Amino acid sequence: MDWLGFDTAECSIQKTMDVIGEKWTVLILREAFNGVRRFDQIRDHVGVSDPVLSDRLRKLVAAGVLEATPYREPGRRARKEYRLTGKGIDLYPVMISLLRWGDKHGAGPDGDKHGAGPDGGTGPDGGSGGHDLGSSGPPLEVLHRDCGEPVKAVVECAAGHAISSPRESLTRANTSAKTRGD
């Protein structure tokens, strides 16, 4: 397939980035996945301004990633909680992948790896490194509630074969794909 010959306007990655491809949006989703649902809690924990938070929440609700649910504390005005929808929960593997990438590479604003070894990590699997924390590991861990082991995102084919490199997969044009200039 000639990748450069295809129009990317309908690319699923591009459409996904239209919804979540901005720093504050990803951080708001991080909060939602950790059970933080109220505007003031999100604002205070993330450090985002009210106008930016309002805008991103509105866009996430419009995209069907979050739903706004009214609540009222006694003696207070009605407010909204923001809860993940099924569409939002489908982003969980993406969030885990972003977390693991950050754990492995620990890139700061200047792009430097902080404390990572030559392989990009300090652990035997190349992960768990990238942060200047000595042997303490990454700042946060996501663990499986039942067994206590770290959660990881896995890329595999429909038959269950692990895919560890782009060289092990290929991109095929489906009937809905358009060539450039169509």
Contacts in CASP RR format, 6 or more apart in sequence:
PFRMAT RR
TARGET T0000
AUTHOR 0000-0000-0000
METHOD contacts of the structure
MODEL  1
MDWLGFDTAECSIQKTMDVIGEKWTVLILREAFNGVRRFDQIRDHVGVSD
PVLSDRLRKLVAAGVLEATPYREPGRRARKEYRLTGKGIDLYPVMISLLR
WGDKHGAGPDGDKHGAGPDGGTGPDGGSGGHDLGSSGPPLEVLHRDCGEP
VKAVVECAAGHAISSPRESLTRANTSAKTRGD
1 170 0 8 1.000
1 171 0 8 1.000
1 172 0 8 1.000
1 173 0 8 1.000
3 171 0 8 1.000
4 180 0 8 1.000
5 179 0 8 1.000
5 180 0 8 1.000
6 173 0 8 1.000
6 177 0 8 1.000
6 178 0 8 1.000
6 179 0 8 1.000
6 180 0 8 1.000
7 177 0 8 1.000
7 178 0 8 1.000
7 179 0 8 1.000
7 180 0 8 1.000
7 181 0 8 1.000
7 182 0 8 1.000
8 14 0 8 1.000
9 178 0 8 1.000
10 176 0 8 1.000
10 177 0 8 1.000
10 178 0 8 1.000
19 25 0 8 1.000
19 59 0 8 1.000
19 60 0 8 1.000
19 63 0 8 1.000
19 65 0 8 1.000
20 26 0 8 1.000
20 29 0 8 1.000
20 65 0 8 1.000
20 91 0 8 1.000
20 94 0 8 1.000
22 56 0 8 1.000
24 46 0 8 1.000
24 48 0 8 1.000
24 52 0 8 1.000
24 53 0 8 1.000
24 56 0 8 1.000
25 56 0 8 1.000
25 59 0 8 1.000
25 60 0 8 1.000
26 95 0 8 1.000
26 98 0 8 1.000
27 46 0 8 1.000
27 48 0 8 1.000
28 42 0 8 1.000
28 46 0 8 1.000
28 48 0 8 1.000
28 53 0 8 1.000
28 56 0 8 1.000
28 57 0 8 1.000
28 60 0 8 1.000
28 82 0 8 1.000
29 60 0 8 1.000
29 65 0 8 1.000
29 88 0 8 1.000
29 91 0 8 1.000
29 95 0 8 1.000
30 95 0 8 1.000
31 41 0 8 1.000
31 42 0 8 1.000
31 45 0 8 1.000
31 46 0 8 1.000
32 66 0 8 1.000
32 82 0 8 1.000
32 83 0 8 1.000
32 84 0 8 1.000
32 88 0 8 1.000
33 84 0 8 1.000
33 92 0 8 1.000
33 95 0 8 1.000
36 42 0 8 1.000
36 45 0 8 1.000
37 81 0 8 1.000
37 82 0 8 1.000
37 83 0 8 1.000
38 79 0 8 1.000
38 81 0 8 1.000
38 82 0 8 1.000
39 53 0 8 1.000
39 54 0 8 1.000
39 57 0 8 1.000
39 79 0 8 1.000
39 80 0 8 1.000
39 82 0 8 1.000
42 48 0 8 1.000
42 53 0 8 1.000
42 57 0 8 1.000
42 82 0 8 1.000
43 49 0 8 1.000
43 50 0 8 1.000
43 53 0 8 1.000
46 53 0 8 1.000
48 56 0 8 1.000
57 66 0 8 1.000
57 68 0 8 1.000
57 82 0 8 1.000
60 66 0 8 1.000
60 82 0 8 1.000
61 67 0 8 1.000
61 68 0 8 1.000
61 82 0 8 1.000
63 87 0 8 1.000
64 85 0 8 1.000
64 87 0 8 1.000
64 88 0 8 1.000
65 84 0 8 1.000
65 85 0 8 1.000
65 87 0 8 1.000
65 88 0 8 1.000
65 91 0 8 1.000
66 82 0 8 1.000
66 83 0 8 1.000
66 84 0 8 1.000
66 85 0 8 1.000
66 88 0 8 1.000
67 82 0 8 1.000
67 83 0 8 1.000
67 85 0 8 1.000
68 80 0 8 1.000
68 81 0 8 1.000
68 82 0 8 1.000
69 80 0 8 1.000
69 81 0 8 1.000
69 82 0 8 1.000
69 83 0 8 1.000
70 78 0 8 1.000
70 79 0 8 1.000
70 80 0 8 1.000
70 81 0 8 1.000
71 78 0 8 1.000
71 79 0 8 1.000
71 80 0 8 1.000
71 81 0 8 1.000
72 78 0 8 1.000
72 79 0 8 1.000
73 79 0 8 1.000
93 153 0 8 1.000
94 153 0 8 1.000
96 142 0 8 1.000
96 151 0 8 1.000
96 152 0 8 1.000
96 153 0 8 1.000
97 153 0 8 1.000
99 140 0 8 1.000
99 142 0 8 1.000
100 127 0 8 1.000
100 152 0 8 1.000
100 153 0 8 1.000
102 130 0 8 1.000
102 138 0 8 1.000
103 127 0 8 1.000
103 128 0 8 1.000
103 129 0 8 1.000
103 130 0 8 1.000
103 131 0 8 1.000
103 137 0 8 1.000
103 138 0 8 1.000
104 116 0 8 1.000
104 120 0 8 1.000
104 121 0 8 1.000
104 126 0 8 1.000
104 127 0 8 1.000
104 128 0 8 1.000
104 129 0 8 1.000
104 130 0 8 1.000
105 113 0 8 1.000
105 116 0 8 1.000
105 120 0 8 1.000
105 121 0 8 1.000
105 130 0 8 1.000
106 113 0 8 1.000
106 114 0 8 1.000
106 116 0 8 1.000
106 129 0 8 1.000
106 130 0 8 1.000
106 131 0 8 1.000
107 113 0 8 1.000
108 114 0 8 1.000
113 120 0 8 1.000
113 121 0 8 1.000
113 130 0 8 1.000
114 130 0 8 1.000
114 131 0 8 1.000
114 132 0 8 1.000
115 122 0 8 1.000
115 129 0 8 1.000
115 130 0 8 1.000
115 131 0 8 1.000
115 132 0 8 1.000
115 134 0 8 1.000
116 122 0 8 1.000
116 129 0 8 1.000
116 130 0 8 1.000
117 129 0 8 1.000
117 130 0 8 1.000
119 126 0 8 1.000
120 126 0 8 1.000
120 127 0 8 1.000
120 129 0 8 1.000
120 130 0 8 1.000
121 127 0 8 1.000
121 128 0 8 1.000
121 129 0 8 1.000
121 130 0 8 1.000
122 128 0 8 1.000
122 129 0 8 1.000
122 130 0 8 1.000
122 134 0 8 1.000
122 137 0 8 1.000
123 129 0 8 1.000
128 137 0 8 1.000
128 138 0 8 1.000
129 137 0 8 1.000
129 138 0 8 1.000
130 138 0 8 1.000
131 137 0 8 1.000
131 138 0 8 1.000
131 139 0 8 1.000
133 139 0 8 1.000
141 150 0 8 1.000
142 150 0 8 1.000
142 151 0 8 1.000
143 149 0 8 1.000
143 150 0 8 1.000
143 151 0 8 1.000
144 150 0 8 1.000
144 151 0 8 1.000
154 162 0 8 1.000
155 162 0 8 1.000
155 163 0 8 1.000
155 164 0 8 1.000
156 162 0 8 1.000
156 163 0 8 1.000
157 163 0 8 1.000
157 169 0 8 1.000
163 169 0 8 1.000
END
